[in-house]
Amino acid sequence: MIYLDNAATTRLTEPVLSAMMPFLTSDYANPAAGYRFARRAGQAVEKAREQCAALLSASPEEIVFTGSGSEADNWALRSSLLLTGKRRVITTKIEHRAVLRCCEFLKSMGADVTYLDVDRYGMVSPEAVRQALMEDTALVSVMTASNEIGTVQPIREIGKICRSRGVLFHTDAVQAYGHIPLNADEMFIDLLSASAHKLHGPKGAGLLYIRRGLKLTPLLFGGSQENGLRAGTSNTAGIVGFGAAAEAAMLSMNGGSERISALRDAFIASVLEQSLGVRLNGHPTKRLPGIVSLTFSAISGAELMMLMDRAGICVSTGAACSAASREPSHVLTSVGLSRAEADGTIRISLSGETTREELDSAAAALKEAVAAMRSL
């Protein structure tokens, strides 16, 4: 099997699993308990908090662990309205469903939501954000990078505009955290969501960065875990795995990202030069290292994905959370693709474990599959 759907989830690596194992077996105590046996678990959670904070050049107390990136997104949006007492949220048309569906809920509860357009590369204009700001704006939420087409947004510029106007700025960094450099202070970020399983950590562990001084209302009520901000017994093993994955990502960030980007560019060039009637989606240069979105003319992306699967190669037609939907990708239609073009799109996503040989095999399989489909 050749696995090229790392934007959906990544493989749990052996070092991360090894870090988790004691807290699934011998050190199983609840980290909130006060005896010595439990303190080992509590100390491990705090170490993970430090490791996750380091990827943002943040302080450990600014990190609150959640059950997923989606939970963190929902918490940021809902609590910002309560914190500010204002009613307007500004976001983009290409956000993850966790943001868009939360905005739909907030709208049903009386909030106002402004959805900004993006250009053909999936880029939102900082000036469009500036013009959309109003006196009743509580929050601007713009993803750091697209999970479907890989475009990296001008987060620092948007954050600076929001800070100058006294508006909270949230970014869904689930696809970017651990893959590109992020500095919360320098990028004027107030709230940031991330998830462990996108960087070779475990599923079921996420975080919300909350800038020091912000007093968010908890999304979950109950016990006093996470300094009273997120009730529920801590997922110690998952949190420890998140920390180990974050530390590994930080150590490999520079050279690893460059290597993946080089593999990505070579793969794109190989596919484009095969004259397959294909176009690349997303920004040509301002993009995540590992995401490639390709649209094939007169081809069903779903059928192409199945042919690739038969060849032992895992790719996707878009976001995993929308895989069962019959509707075209809202991201692809927002960047100007027709429904037919959106339906003819597949996503290939790499990780640090992806090899040149695997991508060469994938490019050859794509050529064969497209030729077979067009011959029909």
BELQUI-V447523 format. One record per residue. RES is the residue in three letters. SS is DSSP state (H for helix, E for strand, C for the rest). PHI is phi in radians with two decimals (none if undefined). Layout:
BEGIN
((RES/SS/PHI) (RES/SS/PHI))
END
This chain:
BEGIN
((MET/C/none) (ILE/E/-1.94) (TYR/E/-1.72) (LEU/C/-2.25) (ASP/E/-2.28) (ASN/C/-1.27) (ALA/C/-1.26) (ALA/C/-1.37) (THR/C/-2.93) (THR/C/-1.96) (ARG/C/-1.25) (LEU/C/-1.26) (THR/C/-1.39) (GLU/H/-1.07) (PRO/H/-1.08) (VAL/H/-1.18) (LEU/H/-1.06) (SER/H/-1.09) (ALA/H/-1.15) (MET/H/-1.37) (MET/H/-0.95) (PRO/C/-1.02) (PHE/C/-1.56) (LEU/C/-1.78) (THR/C/-2.19) (SER/C/-1.35) (ASP/C/-1.70) (TYR/C/-1.54) (ALA/C/-1.10) (ASN/C/-1.26) (PRO/C/-1.16) (ALA/C/-1.47) (ALA/C/-1.28) (GLY/C/-1.74) (TYR/C/-1.48) (ARG/H/-1.04) (PHE/H/-1.01) (ALA/H/-1.33) (ARG/H/-1.09) (ARG/H/-1.07) (ALA/H/-1.18) (GLY/H/-1.09) (GLN/H/-1.15) (ALA/H/-1.15) (VAL/H/-1.10) (GLU/H/-1.20) (LYS/H/-1.10) (ALA/H/-1.10) (ARG/H/-1.08) (GLU/H/-1.12) (GLN/H/-1.13) (CYS/H/-1.23) (ALA/H/-1.13) (ALA/H/-1.05) (LEU/C/-1.17) (LEU/C/-1.96) (SER/C/0.90) (ALA/C/-1.91) (SER/C/-1.57) (PRO/H/-0.98) (GLU/H/-1.21) (GLU/H/-1.56) (ILE/E/-1.84) (VAL/E/-2.11) (PHE/E/-1.42) (THR/E/-2.22) (GLY/C/-1.54) (SER/C/-3.05) (GLY/H/-1.17) (SER/H/-1.10) (GLU/H/-1.06) (ALA/H/-1.09) (ASP/H/-1.04) (ASN/H/-1.07) (TRP/H/-1.08) (ALA/H/-1.06) (LEU/H/-1.21) (ARG/H/-1.18) (SER/H/-1.29) (SER/H/-1.13) (LEU/H/-1.14) (LEU/H/-1.18) (LEU/H/-1.16) (THR/H/-1.59) (GLY/C/1.30) (LYS/C/-1.74) (ARG/C/-2.14) (ARG/E/-1.92) (VAL/E/-2.08) (ILE/E/-1.96) (THR/E/-2.52) (THR/E/-2.04) (LYS/C/-1.36) (ILE/C/-1.97) (GLU/C/-1.15) (HIS/C/-1.10) (ARG/H/-1.01) (ALA/H/-1.06) (VAL/H/-1.43) (LEU/H/-1.13) (ARG/H/-1.29) (CYS/H/-1.16) (CYS/H/-1.10) (GLU/H/-1.07) (PHE/H/-1.09) (LEU/H/-1.08) (LYS/H/-1.12) (SER/H/-1.16) (MET/C/-1.68) (GLY/C/1.85) (ALA/C/-1.37) (ASP/E/-1.84) (VAL/E/-2.21) (THR/E/-1.87) (TYR/E/-1.87) (LEU/E/-1.46) (ASP/C/-1.31) (VAL/C/-2.17) (ASP/C/-1.45) (ARG/C/-1.20) (TYR/C/-1.65) (GLY/C/1.48) (MET/C/-1.73) (VAL/C/-1.64) (SER/C/-1.49) (PRO/H/-0.99) (GLU/H/-1.15) (ALA/H/-1.11) (VAL/H/-1.10) (ARG/H/-1.00) (GLN/H/-1.22) (ALA/H/-1.43) (LEU/C/-1.13) (MET/C/-2.30) (GLU/C/-1.06) (ASP/C/-1.66) (THR/E/-1.35) (ALA/E/-1.57) (LEU/E/-2.68) (VAL/E/-1.96) (SER/E/-2.17) (VAL/C/-2.28) (MET/C/-1.12) (THR/C/-1.17) (ALA/E/-2.69) (SER/C/-1.29) (ASN/C/-1.31) (GLU/C/-1.80) (ILE/C/-2.01) (GLY/C/1.49) (THR/E/-1.06) (VAL/E/-1.66) (GLN/C/-1.46) (PRO/C/-1.35) (ILE/H/-1.09) (ARG/H/-1.07) (GLU/H/-1.12) (ILE/H/-1.15) (GLY/H/-1.08) (LYS/H/-1.13) (ILE/H/-1.08) (CYS/H/-1.10) (ARG/H/-1.08) (SER/H/-1.17) (ARG/C/-1.79) (GLY/C/1.23) (VAL/C/-1.90) (LEU/E/-1.17) (PHE/E/-2.16) (HIS/E/-2.02) (THR/E/-2.30) (ASP/E/-1.44) (ALA/C/-1.85) (VAL/C/-0.99) (GLN/C/-1.46) (ALA/C/-1.69) (TYR/E/-1.06) (GLY/C/1.56) (HIS/C/-2.02) (ILE/E/-2.35) (PRO/C/-1.10) (LEU/C/-2.37) (ASN/C/-2.29) (ALA/C/-1.05) (ASP/C/-1.19) (GLU/C/-1.16) (MET/C/-1.72) (PHE/C/1.00) (ILE/C/-1.58) (ASP/C/-1.66) (LEU/E/-2.45) (LEU/E/-2.53) (SER/E/-1.86) (ALA/E/-2.59) (SER/E/-2.50) (ALA/H/-1.18) (HIS/H/-1.33) (LYS/H/-1.56) (LEU/C/-2.34) (HIS/C/1.23) (GLY/C/-1.77) (PRO/C/-1.44) (LYS/C/-1.28) (GLY/C/1.51) (ALA/C/-2.34) (GLY/E/-2.39) (LEU/E/-2.65) (LEU/E/-2.19) (TYR/E/-1.38) (ILE/E/-2.15) (ARG/C/-0.96) (ARG/C/-0.90) (GLY/C/1.83) (LEU/C/-1.38) (LYS/C/-2.02) (LEU/C/-1.32) (THR/C/-1.32) (PRO/C/-1.02) (LEU/C/-1.44) (LEU/C/-2.03) (PHE/C/-1.93) (GLY/C/2.80) (GLY/C/-1.35) (SER/C/-1.75) (GLN/C/-1.04) (GLU/H/0.91) (ASN/H/1.01) (GLY/H/1.38) (LEU/C/-1.70) (ARG/C/-2.56) (ALA/C/-1.23) (GLY/C/2.07) (THR/C/-1.00) (SER/C/-1.09) (ASN/C/-1.42) (THR/H/-0.99) (ALA/H/-1.08) (GLY/H/-1.12) (ILE/H/-1.14) (VAL/H/-1.07) (GLY/H/-1.11) (PHE/H/-1.06) (GLY/H/-1.07) (ALA/H/-1.11) (ALA/H/-1.17) (ALA/H/-1.13) (GLU/H/-1.12) (ALA/H/-1.11) (ALA/H/-1.13) (MET/H/-1.15) (LEU/H/-1.18) (SER/H/-1.82) (MET/H/-0.95) (ASN/H/-1.18) (GLY/H/-1.13) (GLY/H/-1.13) (SER/H/-1.12) (GLU/H/-1.13) (ARG/H/-1.13) (ILE/H/-1.12) (SER/H/-1.05) (ALA/H/-1.14) (LEU/H/-1.11) (ARG/H/-1.03) (ASP/H/-1.13) (ALA/H/-1.15) (PHE/H/-1.14) (ILE/H/-1.03) (ALA/H/-1.06) (SER/H/-1.10) (VAL/H/-1.23) (LEU/H/-1.13) (GLU/C/-1.37) (GLN/C/-1.45) (SER/C/0.94) (LEU/C/-1.64) (GLY/C/1.14) (VAL/E/-2.25) (ARG/E/-2.25) (LEU/E/-1.60) (ASN/E/-1.74) (GLY/C/1.64) (HIS/C/-1.23) (PRO/C/-1.15) (THR/C/-2.16) (LYS/C/-1.51) (ARG/E/-2.52) (LEU/C/-1.11) (PRO/C/-1.03) (GLY/C/-1.90) (ILE/E/-1.91) (VAL/E/-2.27) (SER/E/-1.97) (LEU/E/-2.17) (THR/E/-1.92) (PHE/E/-1.85) (SER/C/-1.23) (ALA/C/0.96) (ILE/C/-2.34) (SER/C/-1.51) (GLY/H/-1.08) (ALA/H/-1.14) (GLU/H/-1.23) (LEU/H/-1.11) (MET/H/-1.05) (MET/H/-1.19) (LEU/H/-1.14) (MET/H/-1.14) (ASP/H/-1.09) (ARG/H/-1.10) (ALA/C/-1.48) (GLY/C/1.47) (ILE/E/-2.12) (CYS/E/-1.62) (VAL/C/-2.26) (SER/E/-2.37) (THR/C/-1.71) (GLY/C/2.79) (ALA/C/-1.13) (ALA/H/-1.08) (CYS/H/-1.23) (SER/H/-2.00) (ALA/C/-1.07) (ALA/C/-1.49) (SER/C/-1.30) (ARG/C/-1.57) (GLU/C/-1.45) (PRO/C/-1.17) (SER/C/-1.02) (HIS/H/-1.15) (VAL/H/-1.21) (LEU/H/-1.18) (THR/H/-1.23) (SER/H/-1.22) (VAL/C/-1.63) (GLY/C/1.84) (LEU/C/-1.33) (SER/C/-1.29) (ARG/H/-1.05) (ALA/H/-1.11) (GLU/H/-1.17) (ALA/H/-1.09) (ASP/H/-1.23) (GLY/C/-1.75) (THR/E/-1.94) (ILE/E/-2.21) (ARG/E/-2.07) (ILE/E/-1.95) (SER/E/-2.31) (LEU/C/-1.71) (SER/C/-2.38) (GLY/C/-1.15) (GLU/C/-1.59) (THR/C/-1.21) (THR/C/-1.94) (ARG/H/-1.10) (GLU/H/-1.10) (GLU/H/-1.12) (LEU/H/-1.23) (ASP/H/-1.09) (SER/H/-1.12) (ALA/H/-1.14) (ALA/H/-1.10) (ALA/H/-1.15) (ALA/H/-1.15) (LEU/H/-1.08) (LYS/H/-1.04) (GLU/H/-1.15) (ALA/H/-1.17) (VAL/H/-1.13) (ALA/H/-1.08) (ALA/H/-1.12) (MET/H/-1.20) (ARG/H/-1.26) (SER/H/-1.19) (LEU/C/-1.41))
END
